[in-house]
Amino acid sequence: QVQLVESGGALVQAGGSLRLSCAASGRTLSIYTVGWFRQAPGTEREFVAAISRNADNTYYADSVKGRFTISRDNTKNTVYLQMNSLNLEDTATYFCAAGNPLLRVGPSGYAYWGQGTQVTVSS
């Protein structure tokens, strides 16, 4: 029904910034809550941020609050994650997901997932 593709991952120095994009096709993204998750090798996938369908509500993990900003442009069928003040602990593969979950911070309930984009933060 909907396909998601992440982009924007890169190698960046600590303290730097990146903007990730999640582009959707096949169906309008506006009917879904969209979340960002990340996973480092040997760790469980963890919640980063989420945004409601009409963008009037956003949610952030404590570890990124104040540094990351999630936004969406439903006209472009795209969700963004602006990441500032990156540190080594932000290194991970970042995934976007779409759905209508009961619990926005959990991966369960998001029906559609992208394949991920790699973010590597160096010192």
SULTANOR-V811250 format. One record per helix or strand of 3 or more residues. SS is the DSSP state (H for helix, E for strand). FROM is the first residue (numbers start at 1). LEN is the number of residues. If there is no record, write none. Layout:
((SS & FROM & LEN) (SS & FROM & LEN))
This chain:
((E & 3 & 5) (E & 11 & 3) (E & 18 & 8) (H & 29 & 3) (E & 33 & 7) (E & 46 & 6) (E & 58 & 3) (E & 68 & 6) (E & 78 & 6) (H & 88 & 3) (E & 92 & 8) (E & 110 & 4) (E & 117 & 6))
